[in-house]
């Protein structure tokens, strides 16, 4: 019995500065699922997350993406967020002069406004911050600092998952959340993601390494190469990749392309 | 001379106003300053001043008094802050009654009977000297370091297009501390206003001054403002200049370090939009040893607004062990906004630490997208980033009620465009409500 479809991507093509990166992506994600997207450098993994979240640096050339039954590609990035789409950035941006607290309160209240809810009270907000910080062991001091400013690599990634916990997205895209993390930080971040997992939300995990998938167990693994999803399988596909590397994939699909 | 056509005609039309040797000398000195343009004022700000002069303003040649409007004055009060309040309606100063034994003395003189020299330095002060008929004189006795706070509310309110001329002379006694707030505003009529202002301040040995120069007027108001400040030994000067809403405005801040060991900081912040033209020029003259100066000007320009910054640090040969810094950072928030910046450092001895720099850019696109991905709409995100950009200028304000007031003014000004609801806001709303009720 299949669960409800959350995201449905069909024939998605996208380019940056006139260069085509995504060359026809098909991807269906249902509630409760975890999808891993793997692939060599430059295959289009980060572009896919940028296009889905509406980064204005990228141009959609063809295809469709339906999220919660709505046309995702027509929505402003902020409305995609309000609809429940969240991106944990590969490189979280430092915003000097904007405190984490103000940033988070603005984000949360804009979402509540979008959903027709009253703004959160100051005391409830602080309580929520405290509660969600615990998910990833985020230091209280970091919350009073400027967004990501002077955070270590691990703190930045923890901060991403903290924001995810605050906003409770229905679909979270984790873009190389494991990069730059030591083993302890990796465990904390992955456990944080698992705590937030429910039957009604879904996760896309973009990664180079099988290691992260030991912690966040995927239902499906997709291999993205040269802007296309070339293979889809179960968790064992990641193990095969870890063992054999991308060379075989490259050989196989480079030859196919030449034929 | 072509920049000042209207006023030239005025000079011809009202010969009785310009009678007498003093006026003749002032007009002569003004013409000379225009022709010589020694400080490059006309070259840099001439076109902005020409714009200011376009309307055919009325000038109060007969010395008619503008009455005090208490409601308008109260509206500009700052919560938790009770200064001596002087209100200037157009060109009429209304001073409070102060007991004669107080350390603070305020008086309004006719220019003809002013017991001190009526100086002029740059083009705006030469120009002001011709037309200003009254001079506000403030003196603070030296000898103890109690804080004195004086707020001058400059209000433009008239039934016609009007040019107003104001002149202020301040003397701060040795060791005295003064907080001086100049708050410029206009009524909400569509009339064109022009304000010429010259403020001359003397700091005696060990005196300190925090000067707040706030322009919060209207698109139809022009302002040509010059401030000359002279410091003796061991003085401390802090200037905070805010052009929150100023149709066309030029400020000159000219500071002389006359004796050793003094310090001056100028923090300036400009928000421009529409077709506003806002300029600032600084002349920091290190004429003595061990002086420290620090300038930090930030501009945020939107729409087709134009900003100009000219900053000059002059370190004379005698001014050894000087430390002088200057920074001008600008954000152009729209493709039609323009900034012209000219940081200047002129050093005539070897024993100094100096630096200057200017940067101009747009809001960080990566930060904007990051905020939008978290659900913060673009307009709000832009405003939050702009606020963050100027945060350090506001944090540098020493007095807490004024810092809050400035932060509120800036936020109110920035959020004017983003129609942001109150829910995310951390402004002191009781202040705003109090403001809007009156």
Interface residues (C-beta under 8 A of the other chain):
Chain A: X53 X54 X55 X56 X57 X76 X77 X78 X80 X81 X82 X86 X87 X89 X92 X93 X94 X95 X96 X97 X98 X102 X103 X105 X106 X107 X108 X109 X110 X111 X113 X114 X119 X146 X147 X163 X167
Chain B: X364 X365 X366 X367 X369 X370 X371 X372 X373 X374 X375 X376 X377 X378 X380 X384 X385 X387 X388 X389 X391 X392 X421 X423 X424 X426
